[in-house]
Amino acid sequence: THACFFLPSFSQSPPTFGFLLDIDGVLVRGHRVIPAALEAFRRLVNSQGQLRVPVVFVTNAGNILQHSKARELSALLGCKVDADQVILSHSPMKLFSKYHEKRMLVSGQGPVVENARGLGFRNVVTMDELRMAFPLLDMVDLERRPKTTTLPRNDFPPIEGVLLLGEPVRWETSLQLIMDVLLSNGSPGTRLATAPYPHLPVLASNVDLLWMAEAKMPRFGHGTFLLCLETIYQKVTGKELRYEGLMGKPSILTYQYAEELLRRQAERRGWAAPIQKLYAVGDNPMSDVYGANLFHQYLQKTTRDRAPELGAGGPRQQQPSASRSCTSILVCTGVYNPRDPQSTEPVLGGEEPPFHGHRDFSFSSGLMEASHVVKDVNEAVQLVFRKEGWALE
């Protein structure tokens, strides 16, 4: 473990608040750590190098293993980050146990099979396995077209659902094969007279249209891939592609999952007081701010009416929320740029800026307004410590 830089610690009562920190655009840009993140972590740890408050890292990335992400963060921040402090966009799929035994086609890149298995899916088929079984399906790349005639397979068990873990590499292949599976009810070597509707269950994680890497302009996210898939499905069938579950920010399910991890972290440290206030720090108004505000709204309703419906969520959370609030804090080191009028103000002619959110999370301008806008994550931590009456030194 790297030793953390630290400031003198003060005798402090156990924390009743915790942080949900986004990663890209808040702590790192591409593979470079944002200097303010190092400052922030000097404040967050005590003289033993342990966190003074519970922290979880909530990212919409999914093409990586949880423990690899934890290792990467440990190295960048110079602080020990455990795998169970990291929430990837697909982590809440662990709760969708009714699909864990089904034969699922998995899309994404990186360790997709290992990730799917880690989530509980025991019977997965990759795009490459499907391509090899049905070589006549993948026709865009002339180089990859079969050179010889192949016999159709009849020993390939039908696919029972689709798992979208993150953006794939060859979009044309994944779009074509997912469409084939949906239109054929899981047997892509066949053709049905009419496309089945409702179609096979689709579980997806990460609806971010854009994300911020080292480039000056944002890059395509998995939300852009989903937009392509939804549009193609609508165009071909005349019907709307439906999701059985949408995970990642801004889904309420992700925040419930994060809250549960914060609670366990506090328990392990022997902090008896419940974590009542959540502070979500992010750079993307459409996922981080919208998600935190949506969860705050949910918490207010829960306090009043007990457990309302989750919307584009999924299974109910096992434990009721102890949290009373979720405060959104927007930083200016990533997607959100205060100098870019498109990010908040109406564009010329009084038009609304374009809506970058997902179709299933209806637009509500109020939910995109952060409780606080600060320069960077270090300022965010200082702001929270002041609000909570904690010593800044």
N, C-alpha and C positions, 0 to 999 in steps of 0.2 A: 504494500500500500504506500502511496506517496504521502508524505507528511503534509498536512494542510497548514497554511499560514494562519495565524490566529491572533485575535485581539484578547485582552484580558477578559475573563468571564466573571460575571457577577452572580451572586446567589439569586436565583430566579425561581419564581413559582412555576409549576409545570405549565407548558403551553396549552392554550385552549383554541389555538388556531394552527392552520397548516397551509403549505404552499403546493399548488399545482403548477409546475413550470413546463412551458412548451420548450422545445429544444431548438429547432431550426429557426433562425432569425431572432432568437432570444439569448441562447447560450452560445450558439455556433452559427457560422455562415459557411456552408460546405464543410470542409475539414478544419477550418480555422476557428479557434475559440474567440469569442468577442471579449475584449479586455474587461469590460464592465462585469462579466460573469465571474471572473476571478475575484474582483472586488466584492461582489455580492456574497460569494462563498466564504470570504474571510469573515464576513459579518455573521454568516449562518452557522459557523462551527465554533465550538468552545476550545479551551486550551488542550483538551485531549484529542482534538480533531474529530469530535462527534458533533452531529447536527444538534442545534439547540431547539429546533422545532421540527415536526415531521414534514418531509418533502417527498413528493412523487413527481416523476418526469412523465409528462403526458404528451406523446408525439403522435402525429397522424402518419408517420412512416410505418412501414410494415414489411419491407423487403430485407429484414435483418433478424437475427435471433435476439431474444431479450437479453441473454447474458453477454452477447457480443456488444450490444448497445451500452450495457452497464459498464463493460470494460473500457469501451471507447470514452464514455463520459468520465470515468475515474481518471483516465490518462489526461484528458483535456482540462478537467477542473482541479486536478491534483488532490482529489478527495475520494474516499472509498464510496462507490455507488453500488448498491446490491441489485441483483436482477429483479427482486420483487419491489423495487422502487420505480421500475420502468414499466410504463403502460404503452404498448404499441397499439396502432389503430385497431388491430383484430383481437387484442387480448380478451375483450368481453365475449367473444365467440365461445369461450369455455362454458358459458351459461346456456348455450343452445344445444343441450344434450340430446334432444330428440333427433338431431341430424348426425350425431357422432358415429352411428353405425351405418349410415347410408353411404352408397357409393357416390362420391362427390368429385366432379371435375374441378381442379384447382388452377387458378390463374394468378400470375404475379411473376416475380423474379427472385433470384437469390435462393435461400434454403426453403422453398415453398413446401416441400413434403415434410421436412422436419418441423416447420412452423405449424402446419396443419395437424400433425400428430401431437405436437405440444399442446394444441388447443383441444385435443380429444377426438379428432377425426381419424378413424382407424382404417378407412377404406378409400384412399384417394387415387385419382387418375390425373396424370399431368397432361398438359397440352401436347408435349412431345410423344407421350405414349399413345394419345388419341390420333395424332398425325401419322404415326407409324402403323397403327392398326387400320387406318382408313386413308391411304396415300392419295386418294383422288379428291380429298377435301381442300387441301391447301394449295390454291392455284395462282396466287398473285405473283409470287416470285418465280419467274421462268426457270431459274437455275434449280429450284427445289421441286419442280414438277417431275413425276415419275417418268423414267425413260422407257419402261416396259409396262405392259398391261398386267394389272394384278387382279387376283380373284377377290371378290368381296368376302369379308370376314363374317361368319355367323356364330362364332364362339365368344363374342365379346359381350359380357354382361351389360345390360342397360345402365346408363348413368341416372342417378336419382336426384341430383341437385348440383348447383354450381356455387363455388366458393371463390369470391374475388378478394384476394388478400392485398393487392397493391398493383401498381401499373406494371404490365408485362413489357417485354422488349419488342417483340414483333407484333405490333397492334393489329395488323391486317390478319395474321394467323389466328390470334386469340379472338378477335371479333367474329371472324368467319366460323370458327369451331364452336364458340359459345352459341351463336345463332343456330348452327346445325343441330346442336344438342337440344336447344329449346324448341325448335320447329319440329323435331322428330320424336319428341317426348323421351329423349335419352338414348335413342338408337340411331346415331348419325349416318349409318350406312343405308338407311331406309328412307322412303318418302311417304308421308301421310297425305291423305286427300285434303284434310284441313289441319291447320296448325292447332295444337291443343291449347285451350285457354280456360281456366288459369294454367299458366305454364309451370314447369318444374320449379321448386323453391330456389331462390337466389339469395345468398347471404353476401353482403359487401361491406368492406371497411375502407374508410378514408374517402370522403367526398370533396376534398380540397381541389378546387379548380386549379389553383396556382400555389407555388411555394417558393421560398427565397433561398437561392444558393449563392455562389460567388458572383454570378453575372449581375449586371446592373438592373436588368428587368426580371420579373418573376418567371419561373419555369412551369411547364405543364405538370399538374398533379394527377392523381388517380381519378379525381372528379372529372377531368377532361376525357379520360378513357370511358368512364361511365356515361358521360354525355353522348359520346359517339355510339355506344352500345344501345342506349335508350332511344336515340334518334333513328338508328337503323331498324330496331325492333318495331318502332311505331310506323316507320315508312313501309316496311315489308308486310306487316300484319294488320295495320290500321288500329292496333290496340296498344295500351300502355304497358311497358315493362314494370312489373311489380317486385318489390323486395320483401323477403320474409323478415329481414333484419338489416339495418344500416348502422354500422358501428364507427367509432372514431368520433372526434369532435365534429359537429356540435351535438351528437346524440346524447341524450340524458343518461343512457345506459353506461357510457364511458365515465361520466362524472360519478355515478353511483359506485362504479367499480373503483375509481380513484379514492373515493371517500372511505370505502372498505379497507383499502391498503393503508391509508393514513391512520385509520383506527388501529389496525394490527401493529403498525410501526410504533404508535404511542404506547400500546399495551406492552410490547417487547421492552421498551425503555422504562417501563414502570411508571409512566405518566398516567395517573388515575383519572384525571379530569377529562370529560369527553371533548373531542375536537368539534367546536361549535361554529367556527368561522373559517371558511375556505377562501383563499386568495388565489385567483387564477391569473397567471401572467403569460401573455402571448403577444404575437405580432400580427395576427391575421384577424381583422374585424369579423370576417365571415365564419371562421371556425372557433377561434379562441374566445372572442368577446361574445358572439352570438350564443355559443355553447354555455359559457359561464352564466350569462344573463338568463338563458332558458332554464338552467338548473336552479338558479336563484328563484325564479318564478315558480318552478315546481316545488321547491322547498317551502315557499310561502303557502302554496295551496295545500301541501301535505300537512303543514301545521294546522291549517283551518279545517280541511275536509278529510284527512287521512288518505294517503296513497292514491292520487289520481292516475289516469291512464298515461302511458309513456309516449304515445305518439309513435314515430318511426323507431320503436325501441325493441321490444322482444319480451323475454320472460321477466317476471317480477323479481325485484331484489329480495334476497332472503331476509335481510335485517332492515328494520326501519331506520331512516336517516336520523342521526343525532345532530347533524348540522342544521344551523338556523339560517345561514346566509352563505352566498358565494359571490364574492366581489370580483369584478373583471378589471384587470389592469392592462392597458395597451402600451407596448413599448415601440419606439421609432427606429429599431435597428434591423427590421426585416421587411415583410410585405407592406406594412403600413408606413406611409411616408407623408409627414405633415406638409411637405412642400409640393406634393402631388395633389392638385385640386380634385382629381377624380376619386381619390380615396374617401373623401367625405362630402365636399360641397357639390351642389348641382353644377353640371357642365354648362357651357354657353347656351343661351336660349332658354335657360330655366329648366332644362330637362333633368330628370333624375339620373344619377350615375348608374351604369349597368349593374344588374344584380348578379353577383358571382356565386351565390349560394346554390345549394342543390334544390331541385324541383320539389322534393318531399319535405323540405324544411321551409315552409312558406315565408315569404319576405315580410319582415316587420322591422321598420327602420329603427324603432326604439330599442330593439334587442341588439342592434349593432353599435349602440353608443356605450362606450366603456365608462365605468364608474370613475376611472382615473386614467389620464394619458401622461406618461412619463418618458424621459429620454431613453432609459435603458433599464436592465434588470436590477442593477445596483440601486438606482433611484427607487425602483419598485419595492425592494426589500427595506430600504430606509423609511419609505412611506408607511409600510405595514407596521414596522417596529414602533414608529411614532404613534400610529393609531392605537396600537395595543399597549402603549405605555412601557415599552421595553427600552433598556439602555442602548443607545446607538454605538457607544464606544466599544 
